[in-house]
Amino acid sequence: MKVKFHDLSGPTQQIKKEFLERLEVFLDRANFILTDEVLEFEKAWAKYIGTEHCVGVSNGADALWLALTALGVRSGDEVITQANAYNATAASILRVGATPRFVDIDPKTLLINTAEIERCITPKTRAILPVHLYGQASDMSSITEIAKKHKLVVIEDCAQAHGAEWNGKKAGAWGDAAAWSFYPTKNLGAFGDAGVVTTSNAQVRDEIRMLRNLGQESKNNHMRLGYNMRLDPIQAIVLSLKLPYLEDWTKKRQIAASRYDELINKAGLPVEYVHCDPRATHVYHLYPVKILSFDRDKVREELDKKEIDTEIHYPTLVMDQPFYPKDLPRDECPIARDTARSLLSLPLHENITREEQQYVIDSLRSILS
């Protein structure tokens, strides 16, 4: 049995007919940059998240950089984030000239350990950047309380958390701004690169609108040095068409994740799945497990022989990557470092079947025995 890690064909087929119809209208109109399609999705996503504003941009990494820049993070500042996130988070901090300060993670949720944040705060600290990793929202109650106490801004990295909630409030609606990626493999994915920034701060909205469009306040009126970081209207069409399906896709992911939990418990496997905080709503962008007492990479090789696709999120901490500046501090994050050696993401998507999941767990049982 072949078990794919992703299945992008299912969601694509659900919107294909209407997408082609709208694309024909779009092409006949012959207007291609920052069109009504972009505005339509911006309004729809802001309403869905519960923010006042949404600005469509080129991708999630640019969304992070734009949010940091618009909120005044500059060279010499420090930004607190978590040690196990994807490269784009720390790279965006470096792009504005700031220094990432890494906080270790909670061993159960694998999210930023909020109890460790305050020890990293220095006079240079400007912002906290939590990452809602794997589809679960971070403890935003604690993070926003800490930020208020120390007069810091909060930028949420929501690249993996489309629809996730903390205490009934959606991820992306807690901070001063939030960055989103709609890379094709995300729970809400475009047909290429796409991103947005959500915020309820009109000044931040206006700043990002200028920065994404070559610094223009109006045509040929360039108020500041800006960049070409606009959301493509064709991707906005895709996202607007997919958005009504997101809640249904999320429920299917949650059912599949719950099934994995049950199968792992029943099989008594020496693996540990990610704990979901009862105050959070998990949307399961990914389903990672810790491989206990076995070589994770060898287990992955054996699963590959059985035609089961897996991924590693992520095998190397960003501060250990070759590109990371040698003169910057390396914060001690033993839990994140240990997790990077043991974590393996199992196949999970909207259309994964019970039989496929059973095959994955049966194969794991066979390999780990």
C-alpha positions in Angstrom: 0.0 0.0 0.0 1.3 3.5 -0.9 0.6 6.1 1.7 1.2 9.7 0.6 2.3 12.3 3.1 0.2 15.0 1.3 -2.7 14.7 -1.0 -3.2 18.1 -2.8 -5.3 16.6 -5.6 -8.5 16.2 -3.4 -8.8 19.9 -2.4 -7.8 21.0 -5.9 -10.5 18.9 -7.6 -13.1 20.4 -5.2 -12.6 23.9 -6.6 -11.2 23.1 -10.1 -14.4 23.8 -12.1 -15.2 27.1 -10.3 -11.6 28.2 -10.4 -11.4 27.8 -14.1 -14.6 29.8 -14.5 -13.3 32.6 -12.4 -9.9 32.5 -14.1 -11.6 33.0 -17.5 -13.4 36.1 -16.2 -10.1 37.3 -14.6 -8.2 36.9 -17.9 -10.9 38.5 -20.0 -10.9 41.6 -17.7 -7.1 42.0 -18.3 -6.3 43.6 -14.9 -3.7 41.7 -13.0 -2.2 43.5 -10.0 -3.8 44.2 -6.6 -7.2 43.6 -8.1 -10.6 43.1 -6.4 -9.8 39.4 -6.0 -7.0 40.3 -3.5 -9.3 42.7 -1.6 -12.0 40.0 -1.5 -9.7 37.5 0.1 -8.3 40.1 2.5 -11.7 40.9 3.8 -12.8 37.2 4.0 -9.6 36.2 5.9 -9.8 39.1 8.4 -13.4 38.2 9.1 -12.5 34.5 9.6 -9.6 35.3 11.9 -11.4 38.0 13.8 -9.1 41.0 13.0 -9.9 44.4 11.7 -7.4 44.2 8.8 -5.6 41.8 6.5 -3.0 42.6 3.9 -2.2 40.2 1.1 1.5 39.6 0.5 3.8 37.4 -1.5 4.5 34.6 1.0 4.8 33.7 4.6 8.4 34.6 5.0 7.8 38.1 3.6 4.7 38.4 5.8 7.0 37.8 8.9 9.5 40.4 7.7 6.8 42.9 6.9 5.1 42.5 10.3 8.4 42.9 12.1 9.3 45.9 10.1 5.9 47.6 10.5 6.0 47.1 14.2 9.4 48.9 14.5 11.8 46.0 15.1 15.2 47.2 14.0 18.9 46.4 14.0 20.2 45.9 17.5 16.8 44.7 18.8 16.2 41.2 20.1 13.2 39.0 19.3 12.2 36.1 21.5 11.0 33.0 19.6 11.2 29.2 20.0 14.1 27.0 19.1 12.4 24.3 17.0 10.6 26.5 14.4 11.3 26.5 10.7 14.1 28.5 9.2 11.7 31.3 7.9 11.0 32.5 11.5 14.5 33.2 12.6 15.6 34.3 9.1 12.9 37.0 9.1 14.3 38.3 12.4 17.8 38.4 10.9 16.5 40.2 7.8 15.4 43.2 9.9 18.8 43.2 11.5 17.6 41.9 14.9 18.9 39.0 16.9 16.8 35.9 17.6 16.8 34.7 21.2 15.6 31.2 21.4 13.4 29.8 24.2 13.1 26.1 24.8 9.9 24.2 24.2 7.3 22.4 26.3 8.1 18.7 26.0 4.5 17.8 25.6 3.1 20.4 23.2 6.4 21.2 21.5 5.4 24.9 21.6 7.3 27.7 23.2 7.6 27.2 27.0 6.1 30.4 28.3 7.6 29.8 31.7 11.0 30.4 30.1 10.3 33.6 28.2 11.0 36.2 30.9 14.5 34.9 31.6 15.4 35.8 28.0 14.1 39.4 28.2 16.9 42.0 28.2 16.9 45.8 27.7 17.3 45.0 23.9 14.2 42.9 23.7 11.6 44.4 21.4 9.2 41.6 20.5 8.0 38.0 21.2 7.3 35.8 18.2 5.5 32.6 19.1 5.1 29.9 16.4 1.9 28.0 16.4 3.7 24.9 15.3 2.2 21.8 13.8 -1.3 23.3 14.0 -1.7 24.0 17.7 -2.0 27.5 19.1 0.5 28.6 21.7 -0.4 29.8 25.2 -1.3 33.3 24.0 -2.9 34.3 27.3 0.5 34.1 29.0 2.4 35.5 26.1 0.3 38.6 25.8 0.4 39.1 29.5 4.2 38.9 29.5 4.4 41.3 26.6 2.1 43.8 28.2 4.2 43.7 31.4 7.4 44.4 29.6 6.0 46.7 26.9 6.8 44.3 24.0 5.1 43.7 20.7 3.7 40.3 19.8 3.9 38.9 16.3 2.3 35.5 15.7 3.8 33.0 13.2 0.6 31.3 12.0 2.0 29.5 9.0 0.8 26.1 10.3 -2.2 27.2 12.3 -5.1 28.0 9.9 -8.2 28.0 12.2 -6.4 27.0 15.4 -7.7 28.6 18.6 -6.5 29.4 22.1 -9.3 29.8 24.7 -11.9 30.2 21.9 -10.0 33.0 20.1 -8.3 32.3 16.8 -4.6 32.2 16.4 -3.7 35.4 14.5 -6.1 37.6 16.5 -4.0 37.8 19.7 -0.9 39.7 18.8 -0.1 43.1 17.3 0.2 41.3 14.0 0.3 37.8 12.6 2.0 36.3 9.6 0.4 33.6 7.5 1.7 31.3 4.7 -0.6 29.7 2.1 2.1 27.5 0.6 0.4 24.7 -1.3 0.8 22.1 1.5 -0.8 24.3 4.2 -4.2 23.5 5.5 -5.4 26.4 3.4 -3.0 26.3 0.4 -2.7 28.3 -2.8 -1.5 27.0 -6.1 1.9 28.7 -5.5 3.4 31.1 -2.9 1.0 33.4 -1.0 0.8 35.0 2.4 -1.0 37.7 4.4 -0.5 39.8 7.5 -3.5 40.2 9.9 -3.7 43.0 12.4 -6.2 45.2 14.1 -3.8 48.2 14.0 -4.6 50.5 11.1 -1.1 52.0 11.2 0.5 48.6 10.8 -1.9 47.8 8.0 -1.0 51.0 6.1 2.7 50.5 6.6 2.6 47.0 5.2 0.4 48.1 2.3 3.1 50.6 1.3 6.1 48.3 1.9 4.6 45.5 -0.2 4.0 47.8 -3.1 7.4 49.6 -3.6 6.7 52.1 -0.8 3.8 53.8 -2.6 1.1 55.6 -0.6 -0.5 56.3 -4.0 0.6 55.8 -7.6 4.1 57.3 -8.1 4.0 58.7 -4.5 6.8 56.6 -2.9 6.8 57.5 0.8 9.6 55.1 1.8 11.9 52.4 0.4 9.6 49.5 -0.4 9.6 46.2 -2.1 7.5 44.1 -4.5 5.8 41.7 -2.1 2.2 41.7 -3.4 -0.3 38.9 -3.2 -1.0 37.5 -6.7 -4.7 37.8 -7.6 -4.8 34.3 -9.1 -3.7 32.9 -5.7 -6.3 35.1 -4.0 -8.9 33.5 -6.2 -7.8 30.0 -5.1 -7.8 31.0 -1.5 -11.2 32.6 -1.6 -12.6 29.4 -3.3 -11.0 27.1 -0.8 -11.9 29.1 2.4 -15.5 27.8 2.6 -14.1 24.2 2.8 -11.5 24.9 5.5 -13.7 24.0 8.5 -14.7 20.7 6.9 -11.1 19.8 6.0 -10.0 20.7 9.6 -12.6 18.3 11.1 -11.3 15.5 8.8 -7.8 16.2 10.0 -8.9 16.2 13.6 -10.7 12.9 13.2 -7.6 11.4 11.5 -5.3 12.6 14.3 -7.6 11.2 16.9 -7.6 7.9 15.1 -3.8 7.9 15.1 -3.8 8.6 18.9 -6.1 5.6 19.4 -4.1 3.3 17.2 -0.8 4.2 18.8 -2.3 3.7 22.3 -3.9 0.4 21.3 -0.7 -0.9 19.8 1.4 0.2 22.7 4.1 1.6 20.4 7.2 3.2 21.9 6.3 6.5 20.4 5.0 9.7 21.9 2.5 11.9 20.0 2.1 15.6 20.7 -0.1 16.6 23.6 -3.0 19.0 22.8 -3.5 21.5 25.6 -7.2 21.5 26.6 -7.4 25.2 26.2 -6.3 24.9 22.5 -8.0 23.8 19.3 -5.5 21.8 17.2 -5.9 21.8 13.4 -3.3 19.2 12.8 -1.3 20.7 9.9 1.1 17.9 10.8 1.1 14.8 13.0 4.6 14.4 14.4 5.6 11.6 16.9 8.7 11.1 19.0 10.5 7.8 18.2 11.6 6.6 21.6 14.7 4.4 22.1 15.1 3.8 18.4 17.1 5.5 15.6 14.5 7.8 14.0 16.3 7.9 10.6 16.5 4.1 10.4 12.8 3.9 11.2 12.1 6.4 8.5 14.1 4.3 6.0 12.1 1.2 6.9 8.8 3.0 6.5 10.0 4.3 3.1 10.6 0.6 2.0 7.0 0.0 2.9 6.0 3.0 0.6 4.9 5.2 3.6 5.9 8.8 3.1 7.2 10.6 6.2 8.9 14.0 6.8 11.0 15.5 9.6 9.9 18.8 11.1 12.7 19.7 11.7 16.0 17.8 11.8 18.3 20.7 12.7 17.7 23.7 14.9 18.1 27.0 13.0 20.9 28.2 15.3 22.8 25.0 14.2 22.3 25.6 10.5 25.4 26.6 8.4 24.0 30.0 7.5 23.4 31.1 11.1 25.8 33.9 12.1 28.6 32.5 14.3 28.8 35.7 16.4 25.2 35.5 17.6 24.3 33.8 21.0 23.3 30.2 21.0 20.7 29.8 23.7 20.6 26.5 25.6 17.5 24.6 24.5 18.0 20.9 25.4 14.4 19.8 24.9 14.2 21.3 21.4 17.6 19.8 20.5 16.6 16.3 21.8 13.3 16.5 20.0 14.9 17.4 16.7 16.7 14.0 16.9 13.6 11.9 17.6 10.6 13.6 15.8 9.0 12.0 12.8 5.9 13.3 11.0 3.4 10.6 9.9 1.2 11.0 6.8 -1.9 13.1 7.6 -4.3 14.9 5.2 -8.0 15.5 4.6 -8.5 12.3 2.6 -6.3 9.8 4.5 -8.3 6.6 5.1 -8.7 4.4 8.1 -7.0 1.6 6.2 -4.0 3.7 5.3 -3.6 4.8 9.0 -3.9 1.2 10.2 -1.2 0.2 7.7 1.1 3.0 9.0 0.7 1.9 12.6 1.0 -1.8 11.7 4.2 -1.0 9.9 5.6 0.9 12.8 4.8 -1.9 15.1 6.6 -4.4 12.9 9.7 -2.1 12.6 9.9 -1.2 16.3 9.5 -4.8 17.4 
